Amino acid sequence: MGVGDADAQLMLRYAAGDARAFDELYANHRNGLWRFIRRSVNEAATDDVFQECWSRVIAHRENYRPEARFATWLYRIAHNCCMDHWRKSGRRGMRETADDEAVAAAADDAGLEPLAAALSGERAERLAAALERLPQEQRDAFLLYVEGGLSVAEIAETTGVKPETAKSRLRYAAARLRKSLGDAGPD
Amino acid sequence: MERRDDEAPFPREPWQRLLGESADGPPETTDARIRAAARRDLAPRGNRWWLPASLAASFVLAVMIVRSEFGTLQRPVRIESDVAGDSAIDARLIERGAGPGAHEAGKSPSAAAPRAEPQRRQAVPEDYGYDDAETGTEDAGVGPRVGGPEHELRASSELPGEAATSEETRTDLPRQQEAPESAAVAGAMPAAAAEKSEPAAAPRSPETWYAEIRKLIAEGRRAEAERELEALRKAYPDWAAKNVKAADLH
């Protein structure tokens, strides 16, 4: 039984009235979901969107069916909350244009093995800044993949595109981020 | 959170480690709020039967209040019009409904209203048990209340030739007010008015009528008794021929 299945069981227990199951579920996804939302919306709105997301989880607990992994369901809700936020605020905050040439060049390096360099705070900050500069669609796909643990197919379903498109967005996002981090990449 | 994904374009773990370092989690207040919301939602939702029940109770109460208020206001109006049966009274009731504006403009439909005005001004609290100013109904267009100045209405309805008998009739009012409503309607009806409003008034049995006539005789009100007897004979000639005895009338 994987982590996803365990989360689904926790959600079912919570739907049956077990409050401790929710605490455990919340602890499992608290930080990852917060980071996903914080990088999808502006910082001021993060708390509101985060709470809205969990409110929807709580409100729909009786409708939850473990047909997919819990994380898929959770991040789909989070993605919808972020979209609602952008729709209400009337802007998407991030750059939509991409330097295709640079991305294409970097994409060639994306398949390389990550370097085993030690992580540093500076690189983490550079990564955060690079994420903010990504086009919204690429950032969503990247965060759903890395933070949510969604597969390409699940990302495609969540964002409403074909799997090929989702995979392409992921590769472009990784290429741009590698380029921002320099030669070392994420490792 | 890592799972096998054959189509994975790149490994997640290095990115997850890097992202996990750079970002913090939600504040503790947010954690507490979400956990509290989760527990609150698990609490059994109370049976909210009291909401429609309280709405229904409020509605019933409001209907009862309105009905009780209408009952207080309508009863005297119906009685007065039934008793007098005179167009002047009807006109006066319309005039009251029209309010003071119609009074002042002189557009009242009642021709008798100016005649009744002086008497209204002379009315004193002793006559009715309360002052017009206390009730506030004279110019409010709602008509007199129960036990109101019926003699005013009578005065406004009578013709000048009947003025001599109005004093006699007026003295009967307190006694009639104590009687039941049906008796008040039938018993307070003068003969002339009874003839006019006969189709609308409830018919009196000859026995009751005759008993009232004898009562009038016993009280020494012979003129009124004779009028009533005459009316009784017209209404029930057969019954009167059999039952009215001259000895009873002295």
Boltz contact constraints between the chains, C-beta under 6 A:
constraints:
  - contact:
      token1: [A, 17]
      token2: [B, 42]
      max_distance: 6.0
  - contact:
      token1: [A, 19]
      token2: [B, 39]
      max_distance: 6.0
  - contact:
      token1: [A, 19]
      token2: [B, 42]
      max_distance: 6.0
  - contact:
      token1: [A, 22]
      token2: [B, 38]
      max_distance: 6.0
  - contact:
      token1: [A, 30]
      token2: [B, 25]
      max_distance: 6.0
  - contact:
      token1: [A, 31]
      token2: [B, 25]
      max_distance: 6.0
  - contact:
      token1: [A, 34]
      token2: [B, 25]
      max_distance: 6.0
  - contact:
      token1: [A, 34]
      token2: [B, 26]
      max_distance: 6.0
  - contact:
      token1: [A, 35]
      token2: [B, 19]
      max_distance: 6.0
  - contact:
      token1: [A, 35]
      token2: [B, 23]
      max_distance: 6.0
  - contact:
      token1: [A, 47]
      token2: [B, 30]
      max_distance: 6.0
  - contact:
      token1: [A, 50]
      token2: [B, 26]
      max_distance: 6.0
  - contact:
      token1: [A, 54]
      token2: [B, 34]
      max_distance: 6.0
  - contact:
      token1: [A, 58]
      token2: [B, 37]
      max_distance: 6.0
  - contact:
      token1: [A, 58]
      token2: [B, 38]
      max_distance: 6.0
  - contact:
      token1: [A, 58]
      token2: [B, 41]
      max_distance: 6.0
  - contact:
      token1: [A, 110]
      token2: [B, 10]
      max_distance: 6.0
  - contact:
      token1: [A, 114]
      token2: [B, 14]
      max_distance: 6.0
  - contact:
      token1: [A, 119]
      token2: [B, 18]
      max_distance: 6.0
  - contact:
      token1: [A, 119]
      token2: [B, 21]
      max_distance: 6.0
  - contact:
      token1: [A, 124]
      token2: [B, 18]
      max_distance: 6.0
  - contact:
      token1: [A, 124]
      token2: [B, 21]
      max_distance: 6.0
  - contact:
      token1: [A, 124]
      token2: [B, 22]
      max_distance: 6.0
  - contact:
      token1: [A, 127]
      token2: [B, 18]
      max_distance: 6.0
  - contact:
      token1: [A, 128]
      token2: [B, 22]
      max_distance: 6.0
  - contact:
      token1: [A, 146]
      token2: [B, 12]
      max_distance: 6.0
  - contact:
      token1: [A, 146]
      token2: [B, 15]
      max_distance: 6.0
  - contact:
      token1: [A, 146]
      token2: [B, 16]
      max_distance: 6.0
  - contact:
      token1: [A, 149]
      token2: [B, 1]
      max_distance: 6.0
  - contact:
      token1: [A, 151]
      token2: [B, 5]
      max_distance: 6.0
  - contact:
      token1: [A, 152]
      token2: [B, 7]
      max_distance: 6.0
  - contact:
      token1: [A, 167]
      token2: [B, 9]
      max_distance: 6.0
  - contact:
      token1: [A, 170]
      token2: [B, 9]
      max_distance: 6.0
  - contact:
      token1: [A, 171]
      token2: [B, 9]
      max_distance: 6.0
  - contact:
      token1: [A, 174]
      token2: [B, 10]
      max_distance: 6.0
  - contact:
      token1: [A, 186]
      token2: [B, 14]
      max_distance: 6.0
  - contact:
      token1: [A, 186]
      token2: [B, 15]
      max_distance: 6.0
  - contact:
      token1: [A, 186]
      token2: [B, 18]
      max_distance: 6.0
  - contact:
      token1: [A, 187]
      token2: [B, 14]
      max_distance: 6.0
